[in-house]
Amino acid sequence: MRRQLQISLALMLAGSAFVVSAQSNASSQPAPGQAPAATPASPGTASPGAQAPVQAKVAMCIGCHGIPGYQATFPEVHKVPMIAGQNAKYIAAALAAYAKGDRKHPTMRGIAVPLKDEDIAQISEYYATQAKVEPVPATVEPPADVRKLLDKGACASCHGANFSKPIDGTYPKIAGQHADYLYVALKSYQTEGKNYVGRTNAVMAGQVKQFTHAELKTLSQYLASLPSELRTVPQSRFR
């Protein structure tokens, strides 16, 4: 009799364990038509596609900004600006200005208009951290004629020490930027009444309109000669 009781008790416990296990497995299975639940990633590990959204968004940028020495032809021939290592807030502000029309450029406007705020933030941060460059050293004293132009335009008051430490993140680093791009950009602040060329910025317009094109070229060449935190990081669109 005792032997029979032991066997009956063992069978009851085994049956209970089977029921609990079956219920647990059933609750973990998706209902018909429902996607399986995502498995949580281990702490500190990123899924292989974690960067895919950002890479997809910058794919439209690398055709120009990911090719060293690449030249644009509008509104005149010039190298496209280096943006790797640029301030994220400045890149975001520039994209917003192209989308709004404060910066007139058909290609850049076409790229900027569809972007959401999240897209702009991700693209800006991507390029701000793409180039790992040490802070530039102190610059040498410019020639007297260049110093007069820099003082006249109060350039350092916004673009900061070495023209690489802007006083506000929405202002660009300009030291070492391509001279021909700087020249085109500065001239654009002098342009008014054009549908596809020009930039609207009261501060920059007020400063730049003091200068002749020859003086703007002198300023651009000097700024381009300075040590820079900006880079063009080679990227291929075929990856």
N, C-alpha and C positions, 0 to 999 in steps of 0.2 A: 504493500500500500504506500509506504513512504517513497519507494522508488517511483511509483506512478505519479505521485504528487510533484516530485522533483522534475519529472519529464514534462508534466503539464505546465508548470511554472516557467520552464525554459522556453517552451513553445510560445507562451503568452508574451514573454519579453521579446522574443525574436520577431513576433508579429507586430508588436508596437514599434520596434525599431524600423521595420520595413515601411510601415505607414508613414512615420515621420520623415524618412528619407524620400519617399515618393512625393509627399507634399512639398518638401523643400525643392526637389528637382522640378516639380510642376510650376512652382512660383517663379523659378528662374528662367523658364522657357517663355518666349514671346507668344502672345495670342496670335491666332491666324490673321495675316495681313499686317502685323506689327513688326517693325524693324527690331533686331536684337539690340539689347542695351549695350552701350559702349563700355568697354573694360577700362577702368581707371588706369591711367599711366602711373608708373612708379615715380615716387618723388625724385625730382632732379633729372628726369629723363624727358626728352622732347620727342614727339612723334616725328618720323622721317619727313612728313609734309608740313611741319610747323612753319617753315619759311616760305612755303609755296605761295600764299596770298601776296606777300610782299614782292616776291620775285615776279609774279604775274603783273603787278602794278608798275614795277620799274622797267618792264620789258619795253614799254613805249618810250623810255628815256634813253636806253643804252645805244640806240641807233645813232645818236648824236653825241651824248655826253659820256659814252663808254668807249669812244674811239679817240686815242691821242692824236692831236693835230687836226681833227675833223673841222672842216670849214663850212659855214653856212653862206648862202648867197643873198639873203634878204636881211635888211634893206640894202646891204652891200656885202661884199666878200669879207668875212672875218671868222676867226676861230670861235667855236661855241665855248661858252664859259666853263671853267672847271667848277664843279659843284661838290665833289667829294671833299669833305672836311669843312664845308661851309656851315654857317649857323642854321640849325633846323628851323628856328623861328623865321629867319629871313627867307629860306626856301618856301616855307608855308605862306608867308606874306606875298612873295612874288607870284606863286601859283594863284593865290586868291585875286591878286591884281590883274593877272591875265584873264581869269575867268570873268571878272567884273568889267573888264575893258579899260581899266586905268593904265594898263600896259597894253599897247596895241601891237599885236604880232599874230598873224593868222594861224600859223602852225601851233604856237604855244597856247593860243586861245582854244583851238580845237582840242588840244590835249587836256587843258585845265577845266573846261566847262563841265564835262561829265563827272569829275572827281567829287566825291563826298568829303566831308571834313575828316572822316577817319582815314580815307585814302591819302589825303594830303599830309596828315600827321605821320602816317607810316612811311610814305615816300621821303618826307623831309628828314625823319630820324634815320632812315636807311643811309641817305647820302651824308648826313652829318657825321656818322660814325664809320663810314666806309674807308676813309683814309686815316691811318694811324700815324700822325706826324707830330713830332715834338714841337712845342711852342717856338715861334721864331725868336731869334736873338734881337737885341736892340739894333735899330737901323743906323746907318752912318748919317752924318749931317748932309742934307741935300745941297747941291750947288745953290749959290745965292739967288739966281734967277728962278729956280724951281721953288725955293723957300718962299719967295715973294708970292708966287702963285698959290702955294699951299695955304699960306696965311690969308691971302685974299679970299679964298674959298672956305676958310675955316674947316678944312677937311678933317683934321685930327679931332676936332671937337665932337664929331659923331662917330668916326671910324676908329678912333682910339689910338693907343700906343702902337707904333709900328704898322698902323693901318690894318692890324689883325686882331685888335681887341675893341670892337665896337662897344659904345656905351649902352647900347640896347640890342637885344638879340635879333630884333627885326631889321637891323642894319647889317649890310654885308661886310665880310672881310674882303679887302680889295688888294692887299699887298700880293704881288706875284701873279695877279690875274693877267690874262692875255691882253697885251696893249691894244690890239685892234678891236677886241670886244669892248674894253673900257671906253675907247674913243667913240664907238658906235653908241654905246649906252649913254654916255654923257651928252652926245649930240641929240639923242632922242628927247632929252628933257627940254631942249630948245625948240622942239618941233610942235607946232600948233595947227589945228584945223585939218589934219590928215586922218583919213579913215583907217589906215593900216600901219601907220608909223607914229611913234610918240609915246611918252610916258607922262602921266599926271601925278605930280608930287610937288606940292607948293614949296617945300624947303629946298629940294634939289633944283627945281626950276629957277628959284630965286638966286641960287648960288651960281649955277652953270651959265645963266644968261649974261653974266659979267664977262665971260671969256670969249675970245675968238677961237675959231677952229684950230688954228696953229697952237694956241696956248693949251687947248684941251688935249691936243696930240702930245705936247711936251709933258703935261701932267700924266697922261696915260703911260707914256714910255718910262717915266720915272717910277711910277707905282708898280709897273710890271717887272722892273729890275730888282725889286726888293725880295728878301727871303719870304717864302710863302708857306702857309699851312694848307693850301689848296692843291688838289691833285685831280688828274684824270686817271681813273682806275680802269684798265682795259677789260672790256666785257664783250662777249660774243652773244648775239641774239640766237645763235644756233647752238643750243646746249642740250 
